[in-house]
Structure formats: C-alpha cells, structure tokens
Amino acid sequence: MMKRSQSRHRKDKVKCRRCDKYMRSRSLNRHLLTHNIKIECPTCKKYVREDRFHNHKVLCHDHLDESLCNRVSGVHEHMDRADCSSVNGFFNSYDLRFSSSDDYDSIFEKVCSTARPIVEAAIQRHPVKCQLTVSLSFYKECDGQRKESEKVFRSQCEPLLVGDNVDGFFRRARIILQHSVEVYERHGSGWNFDQHQCSKLELAKYSPLAGSGFVAISKKLSNMKSTLNIRSNDNRCFLYCLLAHLFPVKDNSGRHTSYLKYLDGEHVDKNGHT
C-alpha cells in the first residue's frame, strides 16, 4: 500500500537529473541552483554559489554587509505614504515614469535618475531599504514565428541610513541589473531585448539593530526548536532570557509578557538582579 501511494505521488513530480530527487515541477529550477559550483571571492575569501557570486562580489567590493541586504531584517512598518502603493510585506512601490529607449543601458540610467530624488527625500526622514525593479520584454524568431517573453529584473535590496550618499547604491543597482539582463540573453535560448515595460522603486522603513529592537531568526533555525527568540518592546531582552532559563514556560515562551510576573521583589529586585 505504501509503495503504491509513493508511486502515485511521484507521477505528479519531476526527477532532478543531478541527484535523482523528486519534486514539484515549479520547484525544479530553484533546486537546480543548489547544484551550482562555489567560487572563492577574492575580497573576503568566502566560497559563494556561482549564481550568487556576481551580486556578492559587487557588495563585497564596497564592504557592505550582505546579511543586511534583504527584504526582511530591520523591516517592521509601512512608510505611510499616499503617493505609492503597498507590495509584499512592508514595502511600498513607486512607479517610475520616463521616456522609453531602445537601449536597456539607457533605460537603467533613466531608472536611477528618476528614483534618485525619491530616495534622497526618504533618507532625510528615516533609514530605508530600497530596491529597483525593471520589467523588460524580449523576442526571438522560432520556426518563422515571433515569440515574446517578459522578464522582471531586480537590483539588490540595500539599507540606506539618514545622510547616506546614494551614488553607491545606484551604481551597484545598474551593475547588477545590466549583468542580469546579459545572463538572461546569453542563457535564454536566443532572447533579444525588445522594449521597456515598467519600472518601480520599492521602499520600506528600516530599523537598524539597536536597543529595544527585534531580529527574526531564520526559518531553518526556528524550525529546529533549539532557540528561543523573545520579542519585547523594551530594553530588558537579556533579563527576559535569564528568566526564561530560570523559569521555563510551556505556552507563549517567545513573548516577554510570559515573564512579567517574575519581575517582582521576590524573583528580581529593583536593580534587575535575579
């Protein structure tokens, strides 16, 4: 019975040609990336997956912390702007409108020049995380017929603090976007650039790591159930960790409110000593 059930489920899946594992067809391309060779970065000497090496090299050359260049860490609230629309999570999207061009290098230059004043105005108020997205269409001739395809390219999501110079961000964005298009044309079975569809700037408020902050741990580490990450809105994080060790709780152990009852004269004195 078990073998028959496994056989039925495998019919709905595809087999990886590299490791013989079965998975859903929509997951195959992402899985194949895990088989890429790793390349040593000449700057930091770390080994990075081949498909991620170019972005890593660009960030590492400018001494940026790659662990902060994502859409998760330090992003906890919306920007509350009326001139943009919300996208995934806490990011807001700004439409970048400009006269199109037949050359995608010129398009990337216009994208950066259009987005610059928006980013400069934003970092005068508070730190942000920002990312550029550009949608381009491609075509190719196949058996006498014209086929078309549309692809979205994204720069690296980077944090910018109040007063930062944005020149570096836009320079890196252009390098990454241009490289992504070249890779797509080179490995996309003959696709050629056709025209620009749309471009967007995505911004979110960024809260750098500081007192009274909360940093989410990775999903892999969270699923291991070996780490307790207590969320609080004050500066007693270390005290809550001590109380969690001394007085374990079964329910809602990740909430600081579960340990407030121990903040009394009997368990913890007025100076925070247990």
Contacts in CASP RR format, 6 or more apart in sequence:
PFRMAT RR
TARGET T0000
AUTHOR 0000-0000-0000
METHOD contacts of the structure
MODEL  1
MMKRSQSRHRKDKVKCRRCDKYMRSRSLNRHLLTHNIKIECPTCKKYVRE
DRFHNHKVLCHDHLDESLCNRVSGVHEHMDRADCSSVNGFFNSYDLRFSS
SDDYDSIFEKVCSTARPIVEAAIQRHPVKCQLTVSLSFYKECDGQRKESE
KVFRSQCEPLLVGDNVDGFFRRARIILQHSVEVYERHGSGWNFDQHQCSK
LELAKYSPLAGSGFVAISKKLSNMKSTLNIRSNDNRCFLYCLLAHLFPVK
DNSGRHTSYLKYLDGEHVDKNGHT
10 22 0 8 1.000
12 24 0 8 1.000
13 22 0 8 1.000
13 23 0 8 1.000
13 24 0 8 1.000
13 25 0 8 1.000
14 22 0 8 1.000
14 23 0 8 1.000
14 24 0 8 1.000
14 25 0 8 1.000
14 28 0 8 1.000
15 21 0 8 1.000
15 22 0 8 1.000
16 22 0 8 1.000
16 23 0 8 1.000
16 28 0 8 1.000
16 31 0 8 1.000
16 32 0 8 1.000
18 32 0 8 1.000
18 35 0 8 1.000
19 35 0 8 1.000
21 31 0 8 1.000
23 31 0 8 1.000
33 49 0 8 1.000
33 51 0 8 1.000
34 49 0 8 1.000
36 49 0 8 1.000
36 50 0 8 1.000
36 51 0 8 1.000
37 49 0 8 1.000
37 50 0 8 1.000
38 47 0 8 1.000
38 48 0 8 1.000
38 49 0 8 1.000
38 50 0 8 1.000
39 47 0 8 1.000
39 48 0 8 1.000
39 49 0 8 1.000
39 50 0 8 1.000
39 53 0 8 1.000
40 46 0 8 1.000
40 47 0 8 1.000
40 48 0 8 1.000
41 47 0 8 1.000
41 48 0 8 1.000
41 53 0 8 1.000
41 56 0 8 1.000
41 57 0 8 1.000
41 60 0 8 1.000
42 57 0 8 1.000
43 57 0 8 1.000
43 60 0 8 1.000
43 61 0 8 1.000
44 60 0 8 1.000
46 56 0 8 1.000
48 56 0 8 1.000
54 176 0 8 1.000
54 179 0 8 1.000
55 156 0 8 1.000
55 176 0 8 1.000
56 66 0 8 1.000
58 156 0 8 1.000
58 172 0 8 1.000
58 175 0 8 1.000
58 176 0 8 1.000
59 66 0 8 1.000
59 69 0 8 1.000
59 156 0 8 1.000
59 172 0 8 1.000
60 66 0 8 1.000
62 168 0 8 1.000
62 172 0 8 1.000
64 158 0 8 1.000
67 73 0 8 1.000
68 158 0 8 1.000
68 159 0 8 1.000
69 156 0 8 1.000
69 157 0 8 1.000
69 158 0 8 1.000
69 159 0 8 1.000
70 157 0 8 1.000
71 88 0 8 1.000
71 89 0 8 1.000
71 91 0 8 1.000
71 129 0 8 1.000
71 131 0 8 1.000
71 157 0 8 1.000
71 204 0 8 1.000
72 216 0 8 1.000
73 215 0 8 1.000
73 216 0 8 1.000
74 129 0 8 1.000
74 159 0 8 1.000
74 206 0 8 1.000
74 207 0 8 1.000
74 208 0 8 1.000
74 209 0 8 1.000
74 215 0 8 1.000
75 89 0 8 1.000
75 90 0 8 1.000
75 91 0 8 1.000
75 129 0 8 1.000
75 204 0 8 1.000
75 205 0 8 1.000
75 206 0 8 1.000
75 207 0 8 1.000
76 90 0 8 1.000
76 205 0 8 1.000
76 207 0 8 1.000
76 214 0 8 1.000
77 90 0 8 1.000
77 205 0 8 1.000
77 207 0 8 1.000
78 86 0 8 1.000
78 90 0 8 1.000
78 92 0 8 1.000
78 204 0 8 1.000
78 205 0 8 1.000
79 90 0 8 1.000
79 92 0 8 1.000
79 122 0 8 1.000
79 128 0 8 1.000
79 203 0 8 1.000
79 204 0 8 1.000
79 205 0 8 1.000
81 92 0 8 1.000
83 94 0 8 1.000
84 92 0 8 1.000
84 93 0 8 1.000
84 94 0 8 1.000
84 203 0 8 1.000
85 92 0 8 1.000
85 93 0 8 1.000
86 92 0 8 1.000
86 93 0 8 1.000
87 93 0 8 1.000
87 202 0 8 1.000
89 204 0 8 1.000
90 204 0 8 1.000
90 205 0 8 1.000
91 129 0 8 1.000
91 131 0 8 1.000
91 202 0 8 1.000
91 203 0 8 1.000
91 204 0 8 1.000
92 202 0 8 1.000
92 203 0 8 1.000
92 204 0 8 1.000
93 200 0 8 1.000
93 201 0 8 1.000
93 202 0 8 1.000
94 115 0 8 1.000
94 118 0 8 1.000
94 200 0 8 1.000
94 201 0 8 1.000
94 202 0 8 1.000
94 203 0 8 1.000
95 198 0 8 1.000
95 199 0 8 1.000
95 200 0 8 1.000
96 111 0 8 1.000
96 114 0 8 1.000
96 115 0 8 1.000
96 199 0 8 1.000
96 200 0 8 1.000
96 201 0 8 1.000
97 114 0 8 1.000
98 110 0 8 1.000
98 111 0 8 1.000
98 113 0 8 1.000
98 114 0 8 1.000
98 199 0 8 1.000
99 110 0 8 1.000
100 107 0 8 1.000
100 195 0 8 1.000
100 196 0 8 1.000
101 107 0 8 1.000
101 110 0 8 1.000
101 196 0 8 1.000
102 195 0 8 1.000
104 136 0 8 1.000
104 178 0 8 1.000
104 181 0 8 1.000
104 193 0 8 1.000
104 196 0 8 1.000
105 178 0 8 1.000
107 134 0 8 1.000
107 136 0 8 1.000
107 196 0 8 1.000
107 199 0 8 1.000
108 134 0 8 1.000
108 173 0 8 1.000
108 174 0 8 1.000
108 177 0 8 1.000
108 178 0 8 1.000
109 174 0 8 1.000
111 132 0 8 1.000
111 134 0 8 1.000
111 177 0 8 1.000
111 199 0 8 1.000
112 132 0 8 1.000
112 170 0 8 1.000
112 173 0 8 1.000
112 174 0 8 1.000
114 199 0 8 1.000
115 130 0 8 1.000
115 132 0 8 1.000
115 170 0 8 1.000
115 201 0 8 1.000
116 166 0 8 1.000
116 170 0 8 1.000
118 201 0 8 1.000
118 203 0 8 1.000
119 128 0 8 1.000
119 130 0 8 1.000
119 160 0 8 1.000
119 166 0 8 1.000
119 169 0 8 1.000
119 201 0 8 1.000
119 203 0 8 1.000
120 166 0 8 1.000
122 128 0 8 1.000
122 130 0 8 1.000
122 203 0 8 1.000
123 160 0 8 1.000
123 161 0 8 1.000
123 162 0 8 1.000
123 163 0 8 1.000
123 164 0 8 1.000
123 166 0 8 1.000
124 162 0 8 1.000
124 163 0 8 1.000
125 162 0 8 1.000
126 162 0 8 1.000
126 205 0 8 1.000
126 206 0 8 1.000
127 159 0 8 1.000
127 160 0 8 1.000
127 161 0 8 1.000
127 162 0 8 1.000
127 205 0 8 1.000
127 206 0 8 1.000
127 207 0 8 1.000
127 208 0 8 1.000
128 159 0 8 1.000
128 160 0 8 1.000
128 203 0 8 1.000
128 204 0 8 1.000
128 205 0 8 1.000
128 206 0 8 1.000
129 157 0 8 1.000
129 158 0 8 1.000
129 159 0 8 1.000
129 160 0 8 1.000
129 203 0 8 1.000
129 204 0 8 1.000
129 205 0 8 1.000
129 206 0 8 1.000
130 157 0 8 1.000
130 158 0 8 1.000
130 160 0 8 1.000
130 169 0 8 1.000
130 201 0 8 1.000
130 202 0 8 1.000
130 203 0 8 1.000
130 204 0 8 1.000
131 154 0 8 1.000
131 155 0 8 1.000
131 156 0 8 1.000
131 157 0 8 1.000
131 158 0 8 1.000
131 201 0 8 1.000
131 202 0 8 1.000
132 154 0 8 1.000
132 155 0 8 1.000
132 173 0 8 1.000
132 177 0 8 1.000
132 199 0 8 1.000
132 200 0 8 1.000
132 201 0 8 1.000
132 202 0 8 1.000
133 152 0 8 1.000
133 153 0 8 1.000
133 154 0 8 1.000
133 155 0 8 1.000
133 199 0 8 1.000
133 200 0 8 1.000
133 202 0 8 1.000
134 152 0 8 1.000
134 153 0 8 1.000
134 154 0 8 1.000
134 177 0 8 1.000
134 196 0 8 1.000
134 198 0 8 1.000
134 199 0 8 1.000
135 150 0 8 1.000
135 151 0 8 1.000
135 152 0 8 1.000
135 153 0 8 1.000
135 196 0 8 1.000
135 197 0 8 1.000
135 198 0 8 1.000
135 199 0 8 1.000
136 150 0 8 1.000
136 151 0 8 1.000
136 153 0 8 1.000
136 181 0 8 1.000
136 193 0 8 1.000
136 194 0 8 1.000
136 195 0 8 1.000
136 196 0 8 1.000
136 197 0 8 1.000
137 148 0 8 1.000
137 149 0 8 1.000
137 150 0 8 1.000
137 151 0 8 1.000
137 194 0 8 1.000
137 195 0 8 1.000
137 196 0 8 1.000
137 197 0 8 1.000
138 148 0 8 1.000
138 149 0 8 1.000
138 150 0 8 1.000
138 151 0 8 1.000
138 184 0 8 1.000
138 185 0 8 1.000
138 191 0 8 1.000
138 192 0 8 1.000
138 193 0 8 1.000
138 194 0 8 1.000
139 146 0 8 1.000
139 147 0 8 1.000
139 148 0 8 1.000
139 149 0 8 1.000
139 191 0 8 1.000
139 192 0 8 1.000
139 194 0 8 1.000
140 146 0 8 1.000
140 147 0 8 1.000
140 149 0 8 1.000
140 189 0 8 1.000
140 190 0 8 1.000
140 191 0 8 1.000
140 192 0 8 1.000
141 147 0 8 1.000
148 194 0 8 1.000
149 191 0 8 1.000
150 197 0 8 1.000
151 184 0 8 1.000
153 177 0 8 1.000
153 180 0 8 1.000
153 181 0 8 1.000
153 184 0 8 1.000
154 177 0 8 1.000
154 180 0 8 1.000
155 172 0 8 1.000
155 173 0 8 1.000
155 176 0 8 1.000
155 177 0 8 1.000
156 172 0 8 1.000
156 173 0 8 1.000
156 176 0 8 1.000
157 202 0 8 1.000
158 169 0 8 1.000
158 172 0 8 1.000
159 206 0 8 1.000
159 208 0 8 1.000
160 166 0 8 1.000
160 169 0 8 1.000
160 206 0 8 1.000
161 206 0 8 1.000
161 208 0 8 1.000
181 193 0 8 1.000
184 191 0 8 1.000
185 191 0 8 1.000
185 192 0 8 1.000
185 193 0 8 1.000
207 213 0 8 1.000
209 215 0 8 1.000
211 235 0 8 1.000
211 237 0 8 1.000
212 232 0 8 1.000
212 233 0 8 1.000
212 234 0 8 1.000
212 235 0 8 1.000
213 237 0 8 1.000
214 231 0 8 1.000
214 232 0 8 1.000
215 229 0 8 1.000
216 229 0 8 1.000
217 227 0 8 1.000
217 229 0 8 1.000
221 227 0 8 1.000
222 229 0 8 1.000
228 241 0 8 1.000
228 244 0 8 1.000
228 253 0 8 1.000
228 254 0 8 1.000
229 254 0 8 1.000
230 237 0 8 1.000
230 240 0 8 1.000
230 241 0 8 1.000
230 244 0 8 1.000
230 253 0 8 1.000
230 254 0 8 1.000
230 255 0 8 1.000
230 256 0 8 1.000
230 259 0 8 1.000
231 254 0 8 1.000
231 255 0 8 1.000
231 256 0 8 1.000
232 240 0 8 1.000
232 256 0 8 1.000
233 256 0 8 1.000
234 256 0 8 1.000
236 256 0 8 1.000
239 268 0 8 1.000
239 272 0 8 1.000
239 274 0 8 1.000
240 256 0 8 1.000
240 259 0 8 1.000
242 274 0 8 1.000
243 259 0 8 1.000
243 262 0 8 1.000
243 263 0 8 1.000
243 267 0 8 1.000
243 268 0 8 1.000
243 274 0 8 1.000
244 253 0 8 1.000
244 254 0 8 1.000
244 259 0 8 1.000
246 262 0 8 1.000
246 267 0 8 1.000
246 274 0 8 1.000
247 259 0 8 1.000
247 262 0 8 1.000
247 267 0 8 1.000
249 258 0 8 1.000
249 259 0 8 1.000
251 258 0 8 1.000
252 258 0 8 1.000
262 268 0 8 1.000
267 274 0 8 1.000
268 274 0 8 1.000
END
